[in-house]
Amino acid sequence: MKRLDKNAIDERLEALYEGLQLMPPTSLCPWPVARVFNKLLSQTKDEIDEDLVLRQVQTLKQHSSEDFRDVSTAHVGTVLALIGQLRVALRQG
C-alpha cells in the first residue's frame, strides 16, 4: 500500500472527524470506522515517531462481546479527541 504524505493523512483525518461529528459522542465507534482510524494512526506514527503524546495513543480494539462485534470499545467522543491530537502532531512534526 502506498504511504500517504502528511497532507493526505491530515485530509483523511479531517474527513473522519467530520463524519464522526454526525454521531452521538457517547455511542461506541463503529468497527469499520475504527479500522480507518487505526490505519491513519499507524501512518501518522510512521511520519512522526518522536512525538511523546502520539506514542501514548493506542489502536482501537474491536468489542469482544458477540452482541457488539460491529463496534470498537472506544466512544465516538474519545476518537474525536484522539483525531485532534494526531492532527496537532502532523502540524508540529
Biotite code that builds the C-alpha atoms (Angstrom):
import biotite.structure as struc

atoms = struc.array([
    struc.Atom([0.000, 0.000, 0.000], chain_id="A", res_id=1, res_name="MET", atom_name="CA", element="C"),
    struc.Atom([1.245, 3.451, -0.902], chain_id="A", res_id=2, res_name="LYS", atom_name="CA", element="C"),
    struc.Atom([2.250, 5.621, 2.059], chain_id="A", res_id=3, res_name="ARG", atom_name="CA", element="C"),
    struc.Atom([0.282, 8.813, 2.471], chain_id="A", res_id=4, res_name="LEU", atom_name="CA", element="C"),
    struc.Atom([2.135, 12.090, 2.960], chain_id="A", res_id=5, res_name="ASP", atom_name="CA", element="C"),
    struc.Atom([1.350, 14.377, 5.907], chain_id="A", res_id=6, res_name="LYS", atom_name="CA", element="C"),
    struc.Atom([-1.155, 16.441, 3.928], chain_id="A", res_id=7, res_name="ASN", atom_name="CA", element="C"),
    struc.Atom([-3.046, 13.376, 2.728], chain_id="A", res_id=8, res_name="ALA", atom_name="CA", element="C"),
    struc.Atom([-3.148, 11.940, 6.253], chain_id="A", res_id=9, res_name="ILE", atom_name="CA", element="C"),
    struc.Atom([-4.452, 15.238, 7.602], chain_id="A", res_id=10, res_name="ASP", atom_name="CA", element="C"),
    struc.Atom([-7.144, 15.448, 4.891], chain_id="A", res_id=11, res_name="GLU", atom_name="CA", element="C"),
    struc.Atom([-8.343, 11.952, 5.724], chain_id="A", res_id=12, res_name="ARG", atom_name="CA", element="C"),
    struc.Atom([-8.311, 12.711, 9.453], chain_id="A", res_id=13, res_name="LEU", atom_name="CA", element="C"),
    struc.Atom([-10.400, 15.815, 8.763], chain_id="A", res_id=14, res_name="GLU", atom_name="CA", element="C"),
    struc.Atom([-12.905, 13.766, 6.760], chain_id="A", res_id=15, res_name="ALA", atom_name="CA", element="C"),
    struc.Atom([-13.035, 11.136, 9.511], chain_id="A", res_id=16, res_name="LEU", atom_name="CA", element="C"),
    struc.Atom([-13.567, 13.857, 12.122], chain_id="A", res_id=17, res_name="TYR", atom_name="CA", element="C"),
    struc.Atom([-16.411, 15.402, 10.132], chain_id="A", res_id=18, res_name="GLU", atom_name="CA", element="C"),
    struc.Atom([-18.092, 12.021, 9.704], chain_id="A", res_id=19, res_name="GLY", atom_name="CA", element="C"),
    struc.Atom([-17.790, 11.165, 13.387], chain_id="A", res_id=20, res_name="LEU", atom_name="CA", element="C"),
    struc.Atom([-19.291, 14.520, 14.382], chain_id="A", res_id=21, res_name="GLN", atom_name="CA", element="C"),
    struc.Atom([-22.575, 13.289, 12.888], chain_id="A", res_id=22, res_name="LEU", atom_name="CA", element="C"),
    struc.Atom([-22.732, 10.548, 15.535], chain_id="A", res_id=23, res_name="MET", atom_name="CA", element="C"),
    struc.Atom([-23.564, 10.898, 19.231], chain_id="A", res_id=24, res_name="PRO", atom_name="CA", element="C"),
    struc.Atom([-20.281, 11.307, 21.157], chain_id="A", res_id=25, res_name="PRO", atom_name="CA", element="C"),
    struc.Atom([-21.316, 8.711, 23.731], chain_id="A", res_id=26, res_name="THR", atom_name="CA", element="C"),
    struc.Atom([-22.001, 5.973, 21.170], chain_id="A", res_id=27, res_name="SER", atom_name="CA", element="C"),
    struc.Atom([-19.369, 3.330, 20.535], chain_id="A", res_id=28, res_name="LEU", atom_name="CA", element="C"),
    struc.Atom([-17.337, 3.953, 17.403], chain_id="A", res_id=29, res_name="CYS", atom_name="CA", element="C"),
    struc.Atom([-18.382, 1.614, 14.570], chain_id="A", res_id=30, res_name="PRO", atom_name="CA", element="C"),
    struc.Atom([-15.717, -1.003, 13.905], chain_id="A", res_id=31, res_name="TRP", atom_name="CA", element="C"),
    struc.Atom([-15.252, -0.163, 10.187], chain_id="A", res_id=32, res_name="PRO", atom_name="CA", element="C"),
    struc.Atom([-14.595, 3.469, 11.167], chain_id="A", res_id=33, res_name="VAL", atom_name="CA", element="C"),
    struc.Atom([-12.259, 2.367, 13.961], chain_id="A", res_id=34, res_name="ALA", atom_name="CA", element="C"),
    struc.Atom([-10.234, 0.367, 11.441], chain_id="A", res_id=35, res_name="ARG", atom_name="CA", element="C"),
    struc.Atom([-9.813, 3.505, 9.312], chain_id="A", res_id=36, res_name="VAL", atom_name="CA", element="C"),
    struc.Atom([-8.668, 5.400, 12.420], chain_id="A", res_id=37, res_name="PHE", atom_name="CA", element="C"),
    struc.Atom([-6.170, 2.629, 13.211], chain_id="A", res_id=38, res_name="ASN", atom_name="CA", element="C"),
    struc.Atom([-4.661, 2.822, 9.725], chain_id="A", res_id=39, res_name="LYS", atom_name="CA", element="C"),
    struc.Atom([-4.377, 6.615, 9.907], chain_id="A", res_id=40, res_name="LEU", atom_name="CA", element="C"),
    struc.Atom([-2.843, 6.329, 13.372], chain_id="A", res_id=41, res_name="LEU", atom_name="CA", element="C"),
    struc.Atom([-0.256, 3.897, 12.026], chain_id="A", res_id=42, res_name="SER", atom_name="CA", element="C"),
    struc.Atom([0.623, 6.180, 9.123], chain_id="A", res_id=43, res_name="GLN", atom_name="CA", element="C"),
    struc.Atom([0.818, 9.211, 11.421], chain_id="A", res_id=44, res_name="THR", atom_name="CA", element="C"),
    struc.Atom([3.143, 7.379, 13.811], chain_id="A", res_id=45, res_name="LYS", atom_name="CA", element="C"),
    struc.Atom([5.352, 6.401, 10.879], chain_id="A", res_id=46, res_name="ASP", atom_name="CA", element="C"),
    struc.Atom([5.589, 10.073, 9.890], chain_id="A", res_id=47, res_name="GLU", atom_name="CA", element="C"),
    struc.Atom([6.034, 11.483, 13.418], chain_id="A", res_id=48, res_name="ILE", atom_name="CA", element="C"),
    struc.Atom([7.822, 8.906, 15.550], chain_id="A", res_id=49, res_name="ASP", atom_name="CA", element="C"),
    struc.Atom([9.307, 11.322, 18.096], chain_id="A", res_id=50, res_name="GLU", atom_name="CA", element="C"),
    struc.Atom([6.039, 12.876, 19.374], chain_id="A", res_id=51, res_name="ASP", atom_name="CA", element="C"),
    struc.Atom([5.661, 11.905, 23.045], chain_id="A", res_id=52, res_name="LEU", atom_name="CA", element="C"),
    struc.Atom([1.876, 12.310, 23.131], chain_id="A", res_id=53, res_name="VAL", atom_name="CA", element="C"),
    struc.Atom([1.393, 10.377, 19.905], chain_id="A", res_id=54, res_name="LEU", atom_name="CA", element="C"),
    struc.Atom([3.373, 7.471, 21.357], chain_id="A", res_id=55, res_name="ARG", atom_name="CA", element="C"),
    struc.Atom([0.664, 7.074, 24.019], chain_id="A", res_id=56, res_name="GLN", atom_name="CA", element="C"),
    struc.Atom([-2.191, 6.746, 21.513], chain_id="A", res_id=57, res_name="VAL", atom_name="CA", element="C"),
    struc.Atom([-3.075, 3.092, 21.010], chain_id="A", res_id=58, res_name="GLN", atom_name="CA", element="C"),
    struc.Atom([-5.044, 1.428, 18.254], chain_id="A", res_id=59, res_name="THR", atom_name="CA", element="C"),
    struc.Atom([-8.751, 0.978, 18.823], chain_id="A", res_id=60, res_name="LEU", atom_name="CA", element="C"),
    struc.Atom([-9.923, -2.502, 19.722], chain_id="A", res_id=61, res_name="LYS", atom_name="CA", element="C"),
    struc.Atom([-12.967, -4.365, 18.471], chain_id="A", res_id=62, res_name="GLN", atom_name="CA", element="C"),
    struc.Atom([-15.576, -5.045, 21.148], chain_id="A", res_id=63, res_name="HIS", atom_name="CA", element="C"),
    struc.Atom([-15.243, -8.627, 22.352], chain_id="A", res_id=64, res_name="SER", atom_name="CA", element="C"),
    struc.Atom([-18.924, -9.268, 23.056], chain_id="A", res_id=65, res_name="SER", atom_name="CA", element="C"),
    struc.Atom([-20.791, -11.132, 20.312], chain_id="A", res_id=66, res_name="GLU", atom_name="CA", element="C"),
    struc.Atom([-23.640, -8.623, 20.660], chain_id="A", res_id=67, res_name="ASP", atom_name="CA", element="C"),
    struc.Atom([-21.263, -5.713, 19.944], chain_id="A", res_id=68, res_name="PHE", atom_name="CA", element="C"),
    struc.Atom([-18.879, -7.139, 17.295], chain_id="A", res_id=69, res_name="ARG", atom_name="CA", element="C"),
    struc.Atom([-19.648, -4.278, 14.901], chain_id="A", res_id=70, res_name="ASP", atom_name="CA", element="C"),
    struc.Atom([-18.265, -1.586, 17.234], chain_id="A", res_id=71, res_name="VAL", atom_name="CA", element="C"),
    struc.Atom([-14.985, -0.730, 18.926], chain_id="A", res_id=72, res_name="SER", atom_name="CA", element="C"),
    struc.Atom([-14.501, -0.327, 22.653], chain_id="A", res_id=73, res_name="THR", atom_name="CA", element="C"),
    struc.Atom([-13.983, 3.456, 22.274], chain_id="A", res_id=74, res_name="ALA", atom_name="CA", element="C"),
    struc.Atom([-16.666, 6.123, 22.275], chain_id="A", res_id=75, res_name="HIS", atom_name="CA", element="C"),
    struc.Atom([-17.023, 8.465, 19.318], chain_id="A", res_id=76, res_name="VAL", atom_name="CA", element="C"),
    struc.Atom([-16.112, 11.445, 21.534], chain_id="A", res_id=77, res_name="GLY", atom_name="CA", element="C"),
    struc.Atom([-12.855, 9.760, 22.509], chain_id="A", res_id=78, res_name="THR", atom_name="CA", element="C"),
    struc.Atom([-11.960, 9.095, 18.883], chain_id="A", res_id=79, res_name="VAL", atom_name="CA", element="C"),
    struc.Atom([-12.706, 12.731, 18.017], chain_id="A", res_id=80, res_name="LEU", atom_name="CA", element="C"),
    struc.Atom([-10.289, 13.875, 20.732], chain_id="A", res_id=81, res_name="ALA", atom_name="CA", element="C"),
    struc.Atom([-7.621, 11.464, 19.504], chain_id="A", res_id=82, res_name="LEU", atom_name="CA", element="C"),
    struc.Atom([-8.015, 12.689, 15.933], chain_id="A", res_id=83, res_name="ILE", atom_name="CA", element="C"),
    struc.Atom([-7.333, 16.198, 17.222], chain_id="A", res_id=84, res_name="GLY", atom_name="CA", element="C"),
    struc.Atom([-4.085, 15.013, 18.797], chain_id="A", res_id=85, res_name="GLN", atom_name="CA", element="C"),
    struc.Atom([-2.992, 13.292, 15.575], chain_id="A", res_id=86, res_name="LEU", atom_name="CA", element="C"),
    struc.Atom([-3.659, 16.441, 13.580], chain_id="A", res_id=87, res_name="ARG", atom_name="CA", element="C"),
    struc.Atom([-1.628, 18.575, 16.001], chain_id="A", res_id=88, res_name="VAL", atom_name="CA", element="C"),
    struc.Atom([1.272, 16.106, 15.803], chain_id="A", res_id=89, res_name="ALA", atom_name="CA", element="C"),
    struc.Atom([1.197, 16.268, 11.991], chain_id="A", res_id=90, res_name="LEU", atom_name="CA", element="C"),
    struc.Atom([1.303, 20.059, 12.021], chain_id="A", res_id=91, res_name="ARG", atom_name="CA", element="C"),
    struc.Atom([4.133, 20.227, 14.534], chain_id="A", res_id=92, res_name="GLN", atom_name="CA", element="C"),
    struc.Atom([6.168, 17.338, 13.154], chain_id="A", res_id=93, res_name="GLY", atom_name="CA", element="C"),
])
